[in-house]
Amino acid sequence: MCGIVGYIGKKKAVPILMDGLRKESYRGYDSSGIVVFEQGKPICLKAVGKLENLENRIQTNKYGSGFGIGHVRWATHGGVTEANAHPHCDCKENIFLVHNGIIENYRQLREKLVREGHKFSSDTDTEVIAHLIEKYFQGKLEEAVRKALRQVKGAYALAVIARDDPEKIIAARFSSPLIIGVGQNEYLVASDPNAIAPYAQKVIALEDNEIAIITPKDISILKEREPQDLEIEAEESEKGGYPHFMLKEIMEQPESIGSPLKGRLIIAQGLAKLGGLETVKEKLKNVKRLNIIACGTARHAGLVGEYMLEEYAGIPTEVEAGSEFRYRKQILDKNTAILAVSQSGETADTLGAIKEAKQKGMMCIGIVNAVGSTISRETDAGVYNHAGPEIGVASTKAFTSQLTVLALLTLLLGRQRGMSLVMGQRIAKEISRIPELVKKTLESEAQIKELAEKYKDFNNFAYIGRKYNLPIALEGALKLKEISYLHAEGMPAGEMKHGQIALIDENFPTVAICPSDSVYEKMVSNVEEIKARKGPVIAIATQGNEDIKKLVDDVIYIPKTLEMLTPILSVIPLQLFAYYVGLLRGCDIDKPRNLAKSVTVE
Ligand code: M6R
């Protein structure tokens, strides 16, 4: 995982930077680099692979500069190349910086900067920050950093230096740790205290939104960003040519799932690497039981997670709505951990449950999309979805991203608890294919639009599924209710005959999620029961299954994948179906009546 180190003082910076990088390298890295200024000229050295490769390029004692920054990188955005290694710089080789974290809106920022004439030399998200600082630089580095950070959305710990404003390091953080070490007439910056322990007697931990101006003589800290969100919203609120955010967010799922996967899968070793859980990785080995707390769509993701975690990691898992968890007697012990799932990270019911659990001394981890949100701060550790902002009230891309992160977590915990290497490799490889399979699934859009036309005038719908796809039946029904205001009920397919089947006639269609998996035959029997009562049926089935066509009225195909991952694909036609039915019925797609994007009341 990435590590930052910076030095400013009377000593030679290079040996101290290299020493710091060595101490940070235990976290895992694939390339490294440093930059110092010698007589106003930047000396920026980088190398792929072991730190020795960088050391071999540096004649450590040759450089006399008393300030500089360094980095060890673990690739996320952009491959393992020298060009992608940090430090990154602007067009004029004036601004240099190192960064930990992920800039979520880097694509939009990069496109804009390119239009303004900036030349990029890497594929990283980080480089946009250097060019943004360049854009605002007018002699005072801290001013330019402050303005640049107003534009970025995501997590960052940063150390920045400039040739044209020398003898100064600017450090800033948001949701990624960064500390300043105070030594004898010298200061250090690091993402890991180990890196600076020999030189610093005291440390200052930077807080979110703080920007530190560090000179050889002193430090001052600015609190930043409070009034800036509007500016960010304005940029992000573009619909990118789509008529609604909901459709845009459905269509961008290959990317919202794919981008965060970068750097999180090690296929050859059958492992998932989740940086946000590093601090609790050992503790997780002792967890005997998981309580997933979430609301609405996030709860449906949790229900899929329950199947994954029990089948592949062998951890007894229970899923509960935040609003229920808080007010009932819970039988919890110190080996139970809480896993909160939330897109916004602000949902009052989920937050209340976390507070309750923390009071009882439980370890709480989170899967959260909104960086820096309250839940991400209240939990002991967690994983960001990095799916990008979700604006449509109906959750779509956040849901598939939650499912993907739950699959990664299952892999991580499963491998800690005896999952074989072969099984780990199989799951990891299949997860890496998901963005491509999602893309293929989205090709059914035109067919789903036609189906929406055919079914839009029915007033009631049933959604049925089994095992991994039962939560998808619940989610499909919820999407239709939210967007089209039609009555829809999701239920276990096997439960139909115990009551609900009384509703079925030719005016009551059923959406049956029946991919070719371990419960396919059982699903077919339930579909037969509905057809025997003249109920129209739309099936979600696996590509290549021609038989199902003989039984049902309409089929939407999804690609074949591992059973535990099918929900990520099977939900997509249901999102599109809800969207087009709502559209045809003239509903307010992005702001459905009575609903709020972030539910901050109980
Ligand atoms: O932000 P959260 O994921 O915590 O939100 C939870 C629910 O309020 C949310 O999923 C809601 O059900 C959506 N409207 C579903 O589309």
Residues whose N, C-alpha, C, O or C-beta is under 5 A from the ligand:
A	BS01	M6R	C295 G296 T297 A298 V341 S342 Q343 S344 G345 T347 V393 A394 S395 A596 K597 V599
